[in-house]
């Protein structure tokens, strides 16, 4: 009787594993490996959005307010014109509406950053942009590159803040290379709190 129970358990286990493999195979057939879940139009626009965000981040690292302003204006334009209607697998439209909310935040903060004279306030706007970008990437499941969510424990004195990067190396836009207090010695201060990769 005990042996019969073990045999039945083994059969159920094998059958269950087979079903899991079948489901995985079906999922693979639905979404071929390497193929994006969103349209080419959406992905190209999102790539430009990210590129302008990274340019803004790099300008803040260098304390280059002219480049930061230029990148921020571009970022706002790309956020405003992001074709959210091209987002797939959203029959109820919830993801599209969520994406619109985040792009609205990014656009507003990007405009404010470019108009702001004070560098610390520019970085506070960048913090809001970064938070919205992080949520946007996850909401739309952008799957064309791996993105790192990085953390500064003392961005504004004892206040922490986050940013996105396409590189594991920490290059901190809040402390930057010319920070009056740390004199560039803290530009690599920070850690990775998340890595976003929807390509699988």
DODO-424027 format. One record per atom (N, C-alpha, C, CB): x negated, y, z negated; residue in one letter. Coordinates in steps of 0.02 Angstrom, whole numbers, plus 50000, padded with zeros to 5 digits. Each point is the difference from the previous one (the first is absolute). Last residue first. Glycine has a CB too. Layout:
N
XYZa ...
This chain:
200
493415192751051x 500084992649997x 500734998050008x 498994999249925x 500175023950064x 499844996950064x 500104992450001x 499195009250018x 501025009549810x 500604996650023x 499884996250065x 500695008849944x 497985003449838x 499854996650062x 500614995850021x 498764999849973x 500105018049827x 500624998850037x 499824997050067x 500605009649942x 498354993649793x 499824999750071x 500614997750038x 498774997549974x 500585014749769x 500424996050043x 499694999850070x 501045003049933x 497895007849883x 500554997249961x 500464995650044x 499955010049925x 497354999950061x 500534997950045x 500554996849958x 499194998150098x 499035021749817x 500094992950010x 500574998750047x 499544997749886x 498505023050019x 500684997850013x 500034992550009x 500245010950053x 497755008649988x 500374997849941x 500714998150020x 499305007649927x 498865001950209x 500154992950007x 500364997149938x 499004999050075x 500315023849936x 500394999150062x 500184992650011x 499425010050048x 499295002649773x 500594995949985x 500414998550063x 500025005049885x 497995009250104x 499804993749969x 500574995349988x 499095006149948x 500955017250140x 499944994550049x 499824993349970x 499675008550080x 500695011549782x 499485001350049x 499864994050046x 499505007949919x 502114997249886x 499624993850009x 499455000350052x 501034994149966x 500395025049974x 499844996849937x 499534994050009x 501115003749957x 499755009250230x 499595004249957x 499784996749935x 500595009650050x 499844978350192x 500385001449939x 499575004049952x 500684989450015x 498965001750219x 499775006449973x 500395001949937x 499695003650115x 500704976150015x 499265000649998x 499765006449967x 499974993250103x 502454994149833x 499645003050057x 499265000849989x 501035005850026x 501194988149846x 499375002649971x 499565003050054x 500074991349910x 501964999750160x 500185004549944x 499385002949967x 501044993349981x 498914990250199x 500185006750024x 500175005049944x 500414994550103x 497954982549912x 500545003149963x 500155007150025x 499694993049901x 499384982650179x 499755006850014x 500575004549977x 499244996650101x 500114975549887x 500325005749968x 499645006450020x 500374992949903x 499864983150237x 499555004449962x 500395005949972x 499034996550074x 501984987250074x 499974998149929x 499595004849958x 500124988150035x 501265019250189x 499354997149981x 500014998349925x 499415006650091x 502295005650026x 499934994250045x 499344996449987x 500705005850087x 500995009549741x 499384999750038x 500014993950046x 499375005849908x 502235011849909x 499944994350046x 499335000350036x 501254999550015x 499505010149726x 499965001750071x 499944993550040x 499455011249973x 501165000449755x 499874994650047x 499925002750071x 500654992149927x 499125015949787x 500335001050065x 499764994450047x 500075012649983x 499934997349731x 499804995550054x 500385001650064x 499754991149916x 499455024749862x 500564997350040x 499734995550055x 500695010349975x 498055003649863x 500164993449974x 500604996950036x 499555003649889x 499225014250238x 499814999649930x 500134993049975x 500255012149983x 500464988750229x 500135006849975x 499855000149925x 500895002250090x 498584978050023x 500065004550058x 500085007349979x 500514990650065x 498894986249826x 499945006849973x 500015005250057x 499344995549902x 500834980250131x 500265000649931x 499995007149972x 499624988549983x 500695000550272x 499535004349964x 500285001049929x 499605005950107x 500804975250111x 500215003549939x 499435004049969x 500844990949980x 500244995750267x 499445001249953x 500195005149947x 499204997350091x 501674984650113x 500295005149955x 499515000949943x 501224997050031x 498544993250235x 499834999549929x 500305005849962x 498934994050028x 501584991450215x 499955006549968x 499884999049925x 500775005350088x 499114981650173x 500014999149927x 499875006849969x 499604988050007x 501615008650239x 499355000449966x 500104998849925x 499575008150087x 502234990350071x 499455000550048x 499325000849968x 500805005050079x 501674993849839x 499594993950001x 499425000150050x 501024994049966x 501095019249874x 499515001550053x 499474994549999x 500215012549992x 502074990649888x 499574994150011x 499525001250059x 500924992649955x 500725022749933x 500054998350072x 499604993850018x 500175012050025x 499844996149748x 500714999850021x 500064997550073x 500265009449920x 497584994549982x 500324993949974x 500724999350024x 499265000849899x 499545018850158x 499654994250030x 500344993549978x 498925006450000x 501845013549898x 500214999550070x 499694993850034x 500115012550005x 499254993449774x 500684997350002x 500254998950071x 500225005649891x 497705004850082x 499964993249972x 500684996650003x 499065003649924x 500825019250133x 499704995950052x 499974992649978x 499325009950039x 501405006449805x 500514998850051x 499744995550056x 500515011249974x 497974995549859x 500524995849969x 500544998250052x 499785005449887x 498565009950179x 499734993249992x 500514995249971x 498875005049985x 501655018150031x 499974997050066x 499784992749995x 499745011250052x 500185001549754x 500704998650017x 500044996650069x 500375009849931x 497514997549999x 500224994649956x 500724998050017x 499245004249908x 499865014650197x 499724993950029x 500214993949958x 499015006550046x 501505014649872x 500444998550057x 499784993550033x 500225012450019x 498414995549814x 500634997849969x 500524998350055x 499765007249897x 498185002250166x 499924993049980x 500624997349966x 498775002149987x 501175020650072x 499984996050062x 499964992649982x 499445009550063x 500355005649763x 500704999250021x 500064996150065x 500275010849942x 497594994449981x 500314995349953x 500734998850019x 499225003949908x 499575012550212x 499804993250017x 500324994849954x 498935004550044x 502115020050029x 499614996949946x 499864992650015x 500525008049918x 500845005450228x 499325002749999x 499554996449949x 500475011150035x 501844981150119x 499725001249933x 499275002450004x 500774991249955x 500615001550234x 500135006949980x 499675001849934x 501074999450061x 498824978450029x 499675004550048x 500085007349980x 500214991550090x 500914992049781x 499284999449992x 499635004950046x 500144987849970x 502215010250049x 499815003649939x 499244999849990x 501124997149948x 499784990450228x 500095007250015x 499775004149940x 500974997550077x 499074979549893x 499475001750048x 500035007450018x 500044988250046x 501665002449818x 499375000949963x 499425001950046x 500414991749915x 501715003750184x 500045005849955x 499365001349963x 501204997649987x 498944983050151x 500025006250040x 500005006249956x 500634993850089x 499534985149806x 499335001050029x 499985006550040x 499834987650006x 502255005649908x 499555002049946x 499315001650027x 500644992949919x 500904998250232x 500205006849980x 499565002749945x 501174997350033x 498584980450034x 499705004650050x 500195007249985x 500034990850086x 500944992649778x 499285000549987x 499665004750051x 500014988449953x 502305007050075x 499905003449936x 499255001149986x 501074994949956x 499564992250230x 500155007250012x 499885004149936x 500844996850087x 499004979649899x 499435002850036x 500095007550012x 499804988950054x 502004999349855x 499465000549951x 499395003250031x 500434989849941x 501355005250201x 500185005649955x 499465001149947x 501224997650019x 498534983850124x 499955006250039x 500145006149956x 500344993850104x 500004984849804x 499285001550007x 499905006650038x 499734987649998x 502475004249982x 499745002149934x 499265002050005x 500834992349943x 500824998750228x 499725006750004x 499705002649935x 500835002150087x 500194975849989x 500415004449958x 499755007350000x 500254990249929x 498604992250191x 500685000550026x 500455004749960x 499864988450042x 497575006049994x 500335004549952x 500725001250023x 498895005549970x 499074983850144x 500254995949944x 500325004449945x 499104991550025x 499305022950129x 500394993950013x 500214996549936x 499384998750107x 499975027849982x 499884994949948x 500464994150013x 499655008849915x 500365012250209x 499644994350030x 499844994549948x 499525007850084x 501465013749865x 500514995950034x 499694993850032x 500675010350022x 498035006949873x 500264995049953x 500544995650032x 499735007949905x 498245008250180x 500624997150028x 500284994449956x 499595003050115x 498965020349828x 499934992749998x 500654996850024x 499165000849904x 500275023450067x 500204996950064x 499934992450001x 499675010650055x 499765003149752x 500655002650022x 500264996450062x 499705011049951x 498114984449966x 500514997449954x 500705002050024x 499185000749905x 498975007850212x 500084992950013x 500534996849954x 498804999550037x 500665023349929x 500314999150066x 500134992750015x 499445010450040x 499364995349763x 500705002049995x 500384999050065x 499675008349914x 498014988050086x 500344994949960x 500745001549995x 498954997949936x 499665018450161x 500094994150044x 500404994549966x 498925002750057x 500455015749813x 500505002150049x 500164994250047x 499605012049993x 498664984649856x 500655000149965x 500565002150047x 499415002749893x 498344997950181x 500234993049993x 500694999749968x 498814996249991x 500155024950021x 500154997650068x 500294992949997x 499065007250046x 500185002349752x 500605003450024x 500214997450069x 499675010249935x 498304982049976x 500574997449961x 500665003150024x 499234998349900x 498745009850188x 500174993350028x 500604997049964x 498804998250031x 500415021849882x 500225001350069x 500224993550032x 499205009950009x 499834989849773x 500705002050001x 500275001450070x 499835004849886x 498214980049998x 500085003950061x 500735001950008x 499014994150055x 499724991249781x 500205006849978x 500065004750060x 499444998149889x 500124977450109x 499475004850019x 500135007149977x 499794992850098x 501804989949862x 499374997449973x 499445005050012x 500384988150021x 501675016350079x 500025001549928x 499374997449965x 501254999650002x 499054995250225x 499885007249994x 500005002149926x 500545001950112x 500034975849942x 499295001250011x 499825007449992x 499974990250077x 502325003649912x 499634997249943x 499255001650006x 500854990749990x 500515014850193x 500135004449943x 499614997749939x 501155002650046x 498794983650139x 499625006250015x 500095005049943x 500144998150123x 501144982349870x 499304998549985x 499555006150013x 500204987950029x 502075013850032x 499954999549927x 499274998849980x 501184995449994x 499325004350233x 500015006949975x 499965000149924x 500685003650100x 499474975450003x 499365003250019x 499975007149975x 499954992850102x 502074994949870x 499474997749955x 499335003550015x 500584989049991x 501225015450155x 500165002549932x 499454998249951x 501234998950025x 498654992150189x 499825007150001x 500145003249932x 500265000550123x 500424977449906x 499275000250003x 499755007249999x 499984989150063x 502315006749958x 499784999049931x 499245000249995x 501024993149978x 499985008150235x 500145006149961x 499754999449929x 501015002150072x 498834979050063x 499555005250026x 500095006549962x 500034994650114x 501444987449837x 499324998849976x 499505005350023x 500274987949999x 501995012650081x 499965001649929x 499294999349975x 501184996049985x 499204997650235x 500125007349993x 499935002049927x 500765000050100x 499204977149954x 499365003350018x 500055007549990x 499754990850083x 501894994249766x 499875001250071x 499335003450011x 501235000950019x 499164982349769x 500305006350025x 499795001150073x 499995004849884x 499224976649995x 500724999649987x 500365006350024x 499774992649901x 497894996450206x 500275004549949x 500754999149992x 499095008250026x 499014973150045x 500515004450029x 500325004249946x 500224991750092x 498134991349864x 499695005750033x 500505004850030x 499034992750022x 501774982749945x 499445002849962x 499685005750040x 499794988949943x 502825005250093x 499344997450018x 499445003649963x 500444997050113x 502144999249826x 499525005550001x 499314997350015x 500695006549917x 501144978550094x 500365006450005x 499535005950006x 500924995049932x 498214983450033x 500275000450067x 500375006650011x 500104987550003x 499055007549784x 499455001450046x 500255000750071x 499224993849924x 502314999349912x 499835007149990x 499445002150048x 500344999149878x 500254978250118x 500545003950030x 499855007449995x 500824991049972x 497724994449920x 499914999550072x 500535004150037x 499504988549986x 500675009749781x 499415004050017x 499895000150075x 499484997349889x 502194988550028x 500205007149994x 499445004650019x 500804996949910x 498714980350081x 500465001350056x 500215007350000x 500404988149996x 498325003849825x 499595000750059x 500425001850061x 499194991849953x 501935003449847x 499645006349994x 499575001350060x 499994998749877x 501124980750108x 500475005450013x 499665006849997x 500924993049954x 497844988149985x 500125000050073x 500475005650019x 499824987750004x 499785008349769x 499415003050032x 500095000550075x 499284995349910x 502394993549968x 500005007249985x 499415003650033x 500564997549891x 499554979150124x 500535003050041x 500015007649990x 500674989449992x 497884998249872x 499755000050070x 500505003450045x 499364989549979x 501295007449797x 499445004850004x 499755000750071x 499684997049883x 501964986650069x 500295006849997x 499455005350008x 500924995749926x 498384981950058x 500355001150063x 500295007050003x 500284987850007x 498735005349792x 499495001050052x 500325001450067x 499234992449939x 502175001849882x 499705006749988x 499495001650054x 500174998749876x 500754979750123x 500515004950021x 499735007249992x 500924992049967x 497734990549953x 500034999750074x 500495005250026x 499734987749998x 500115009549768x 499395003150027x 500015000250076x 499374996049901x 502374992549989x 500055007249987x 499405003750029x 500654997749894x 499304979050111x 500505002450047x 500085007649994x 500604988949995x 498054999849848x 499675000450066x 500475002850053x 499284990349968x 501605005449818x 499535005749996x 499655001150067x 499834997849878x 501524983450100x 500425006050000x 499575006350000x 500904993749939x 
